[in-house]
Amino acid sequence: MSYSAYDILQPQIITGVISTISPPAVALQKIFGWEAFSLADQDSSIFDGAVRTVPETDSMQGNYEDIPTRTAAYDIFDYSRNIGSVSNPMTANSMITPKAVGNVPYTLPRLAETINLPLERIYQDQRPIGGPVATLDSRGERYLKGQIAYQYERVSNLIEFQTASLLRGKFYLYQVGNQLLPSWTASSGTTYPIATVDYGLTDPGNDLDNITGLSGIDADGWDDADTDIPAEIRKISKFLEAQCGQPLELMIMNSTTLSYILNNTAVQSQAGSTFRPFDVYERVNSSNDRRYSLVLRGVPVVDIVVIDYGLNVWDTSAHTFTTLMPDGGVAFLPKPRPEWTTYYRGCEPITLRPYGGQESVVQPFGMYMYPYVKPNPASIDLNCNHNGMPVCFRPKAIVYADVTNPN
């Protein structure tokens, strides 16, 4: 069956196309349960039955909440480790103070991008020889699906950047023309961001021995083989429990930082082996996940997740390839659960202009792609909108620090 460009660029067909796409950098969003495809609007009127197979290695899926307003606030509410008091029989209830609740105002970031596809480029170069002018051959279908994939990957990369920023504590927005470009650079010379998204972590990016409230950390860092890394991991776990009521369950880092751990004398001693100081090793068998994890024999309750990939991130003057987890950077956290972190999926009104039909207005949540036909010159705009960001109801549940010695 032959299709026109407009047929392929319908929202329900686009949803089916992106269900088959595997972006190359999605490990973090999978761990947190808000993979880009799960955030695409899948209302029954446009979803058309496309189903994405979720690998068993994912910790959870569908960890998002639909938010009908762009600007609002969410509450900060930590777990408690306080013990309830005991009262004598036949006495009045003891009065306790309500638990303090913080409040964080937010404005959901909005991605709104368009790719213009000239019909002359599509139909003259990508249709069957002698076939109808408005019919595509297999090359034409691949071309359009490639453009859909490109937009989907851009959304997926934004979500992965946002997720890494949650672990790193903050990110910045720089205005370039009418665009707001996300960055991890605080400032450069006289160039400053117009906005900072701060998740409220405790001293994010500081040296581990300079995290407020965390004591007993060796200033020599984990790149010194004599530092007692297992003891420090246990101290960090106690620190997290005291801060937010949850223990340390995950450490996320790159392979350079992992090498410091595997070469550590205390790690090897507690494992009873210099050749295999870890007990569990798992590589996620997925072309788009690109992570592996292991568990140290000396600290069996903490999973170490290793990612080495990066994204082209704005550095105040240009987009520069930047790894999501830098050398020495480690995120310490409990396993992600909806009660302490989720993804807010926003919405906005969108006008659809069907070819030869009547305009209609929809208000989809999350990512949404749709076409506009333009008459002069003849072309189709492939539009993509996405509103959303991760939120953290317990910011003290994450510690992000540099574990190396800066000297």
SULBEL-V692636 format. One record per residue. SS is DSSP state (a for helix, b for strand, c for the rest). PHI is phi as a letter, one per 20 degrees, with the letter a starting at -180 (999 if undefined). NEAR is the number of other ideal C-beta (glycine too) atoms within 12 Angstrom. Layout:
SS PHI NEAR
SS PHI NEAR
This chain:
c 999 9
c e 20
c c 26
c e 30
a f 38
a f 33
a f 25
a f 35
c e 42
c f 29
a g 37
a f 28
a f 30
a g 40
a f 35
a f 27
a f 33
a f 39
c f 28
c d 20
c e 32
c d 25
c g 33
c f 21
c b 37
c c 44
a g 41
a f 45
a f 44
a f 39
a g 41
a e 44
c n 30
c c 43
c g 43
a g 46
a f 39
a f 33
a e 46
b f 42
c f 39
c c 31
c g 19
a g 11
a f 16
a c 27
a f 23
c l 18
c n 13
c f 23
c c 14
c d 29
c f 14
c e 20
c g 23
c f 14
c f 22
c f 29
c f 32
c a 26
c c 26
c m 25
c e 30
b b 35
b c 28
b e 23
c d 26
c f 18
c d 19
c f 21
b c 16
b a 18
b b 18
b c 30
b e 21
b d 27
c b 23
c e 28
c f 23
c d 19
c d 15
c f 12
c e 7
c f 10
c e 11
c d 9
c d 12
c f 9
c f 6
c m 6
c c 9
c f 8
c f 11
c f 11
c e 8
c c 12
c f 9
c g 8
c f 14
c f 11
c c 15
b e 18
b b 14
b d 23
b f 17
b b 28
b c 22
c f 33
c f 34
b c 26
b e 35
b b 25
b c 25
b c 21
b d 26
b e 21
b d 35
b f 22
a f 31
a f 17
a f 23
a f 34
a e 29
c f 17
c e 17
c c 33
c c 27
c f 19
c f 11
c m 8
c e 18
c g 14
c f 19
c e 24
c d 24
c e 34
c e 24
a f 18
a f 18
a f 32
a f 27
a f 17
a f 27
a f 37
a f 30
a f 22
a f 37
a f 39
a f 29
a f 24
a f 39
a f 41
a f 29
a f 33
a f 41
a g 38
a f 33
a f 43
a f 45
a f 45
a f 41
a g 41
a f 46
a f 42
a f 40
a g 43
a f 45
a e 41
c o 32
b a 30
b b 37
b c 30
b c 30
b d 29
b e 18
b c 19
c m 7
c e 8
b d 18
b d 23
b e 31
b f 40
b b 37
c d 38
c e 27
c f 22
b a 17
b b 18
c m 10
c e 7
b e 20
b c 17
c f 26
c e 18
b b 19
b c 21
b d 32
b d 24
c e 37
c m 29
c f 33
c f 30
c l 25
c f 35
c n 31
c f 25
b f 29
a g 43
a f 29
a d 22
c f 32
c g 19
c n 21
c e 31
c d 16
c m 19
c d 31
c f 26
c f 20
c f 23
c n 31
c f 43
c f 29
c e 23
c f 23
c e 20
c f 29
c e 27
a f 43
a g 29
a f 24
a f 40
a f 42
a f 27
a f 27
a f 41
a f 29
a f 24
a f 33
a f 39
a f 25
a f 25
a f 34
a c 35
c n 22
c c 32
c e 26
c f 34
c c 32
b c 39
b c 44
b d 42
b b 43
c d 34
a f 24
a f 24
a f 35
a f 36
a f 22
a f 34
a f 44
a f 31
c e 22
c f 36
a f 23
a f 30
a f 37
a f 25
a f 20
a f 25
a e 26
c m 15
c b 16
c e 17
c e 11
c b 17
c f 32
b d 31
b d 23
b c 19
b c 20
b c 21
b d 17
c f 24
c e 13
c b 24
c f 14
c d 31
c e 33
c l 28
b c 38
b b 27
b c 31
b b 29
b c 27
b f 34
c f 26
c e 30
b c 36
b f 20
b e 22
b d 36
b e 33
b d 42
b d 42
b d 37
b c 42
c c 23
c e 27
b b 26
b c 35
b e 23
b d 32
b f 29
c d 25
c n 26
c c 17
c a 17
b e 21
b c 18
b f 14
b c 30
b f 29
c f 41
c d 40
c f 28
c g 25
c n 29
b e 36
b c 46
b d 46
b d 45
b a 45
c f 36
c f 30
c f 39
c b 23
c g 24
c f 22
c c 34
b b 41
b b 30
b d 43
b e 39
b e 36
c e 36
b b 29
c b 29
c f 18
b c 29
b e 16
b e 28
c c 23
c f 19
c f 22
c m 9
c d 11
c e 10
c f 16
b b 16
b d 14
b c 22
c c 23
c f 35
b e 32
c m 41
b f 46
b b 42
b d 47
b a 37
b d 37
b c 25
b e 29
b d 20
c e 12
c b 8
c f 13
c f 22
b a 24
b c 37
b e 27
b e 40
b d 33
b c 39
b c 37
b b 39
b c 38
b r 41
b a 39
b f 43
b c 40
b c 44
c f 33
c c 37
a f 34
a f 36
a f 41
b c 47
b d 49
b d 41
b b 41
b e 32
c e 45
c e 29
c e 22
c f 18
c e 10
